[in-house]
């Protein structure tokens, strides 16, 4: 299992568009992905779950990736956050 912290840099936070990009990237993997904000924990494959985190710009999230391709998936998710969800 790989765990790392990311900062939400997207203006407006993890609203529908960035949440959808994250879900699309998560759907292409075999690994289990979870996002934590404080006491809330959600499935990284659920757009509604991600949006219920209420993550706004500047919030820090703990991301956990567990599975056969976890290293590739973790790097991909980190890149998505680092690039502020720009393709």
C-alpha positions as CSV (number, residue, x, y, z in Angstrom):
1,X,0.0,0.0,0.0
2,X,1.2,3.5,-0.9
3,X,-0.1,6.5,1.0
4,X,0.7,10.1,0.2
5,X,-0.7,13.6,0.8
6,X,-1.9,15.9,-1.9
7,X,-3.1,19.5,-1.8
8,X,-6.1,20.6,-3.7
9,X,-4.9,23.4,-6.0
10,X,-8.0,23.5,-8.3
11,X,-9.9,26.8,-8.0
12,X,-13.3,25.8,-6.7
13,X,-12.0,22.5,-5.1
14,X,-12.9,19.0,-6.2
15,X,-16.2,19.9,-8.0
16,X,-17.7,17.7,-10.7
17,X,-15.1,18.2,-13.5
18,X,-12.0,17.4,-11.4
19,X,-13.8,14.6,-9.6
20,X,-14.8,13.1,-12.9
21,X,-11.1,13.3,-14.1
22,X,-10.0,11.5,-10.9
23,X,-12.7,8.8,-11.3
24,X,-11.7,8.3,-15.0
25,X,-8.1,7.8,-14.0
26,X,-9.0,5.5,-11.1
27,X,-11.3,3.4,-13.3
28,X,-8.3,2.4,-15.5
29,X,-6.6,0.5,-12.6
30,X,-6.9,-2.7,-10.6
31,X,-5.9,-0.9,-7.4
32,X,-8.2,0.2,-4.6
33,X,-8.0,4.0,-4.1
34,X,-9.3,5.8,-1.1
35,X,-9.2,9.5,-0.3
36,X,-9.3,10.9,3.3
37,X,-10.1,14.4,4.5
38,X,-10.1,14.5,8.2
39,X,-12.5,11.8,9.4
40,X,-14.1,11.3,6.0
41,X,-13.0,8.5,3.8
42,X,-14.3,7.8,0.3
43,X,-13.7,5.5,-2.6
44,X,-11.6,7.1,-5.4
45,X,-13.8,5.5,-8.0
46,X,-17.0,7.2,-6.8
47,X,-17.7,10.7,-8.2
48,X,-20.3,11.3,-5.6
49,X,-18.0,10.1,-2.8
50,X,-15.3,12.5,-3.9
51,X,-17.7,15.4,-4.1
52,X,-19.0,14.7,-0.6
53,X,-15.6,15.2,0.8
54,X,-16.2,19.0,0.3
55,X,-12.5,19.4,-0.6
56,X,-11.8,23.1,-1.4
57,X,-8.7,24.8,-2.7
58,X,-5.9,24.5,-0.2
59,X,-7.3,21.4,1.6
60,X,-4.9,18.5,2.1
61,X,-6.1,14.9,1.3
62,X,-4.5,11.6,2.2
63,X,-4.6,9.2,-0.7
64,X,-4.1,5.5,-0.3
65,X,-3.5,3.1,-3.2
66,X,-3.4,-0.6,-2.7
67,X,-3.0,-3.2,-5.5
68,X,-0.8,-4.8,-8.1
69,X,-0.3,-1.5,-10.1
70,X,-0.2,0.8,-7.1
71,X,3.1,2.6,-8.0
72,X,1.9,3.6,-11.4
73,X,-1.5,4.6,-10.1
74,X,-0.1,6.6,-7.2
75,X,2.2,8.5,-9.6
76,X,-0.7,9.2,-12.0
77,X,-2.9,10.6,-9.2
78,X,0.0,12.7,-7.8
79,X,0.6,14.1,-11.3
80,X,-3.1,15.0,-11.7
81,X,-3.1,17.0,-8.5
82,X,0.3,18.6,-9.3
83,X,-1.0,19.8,-12.6
84,X,-4.3,21.1,-11.1
85,X,-6.2,18.6,-13.1
86,X,-5.1,20.1,-16.4
87,X,-4.6,17.4,-19.1
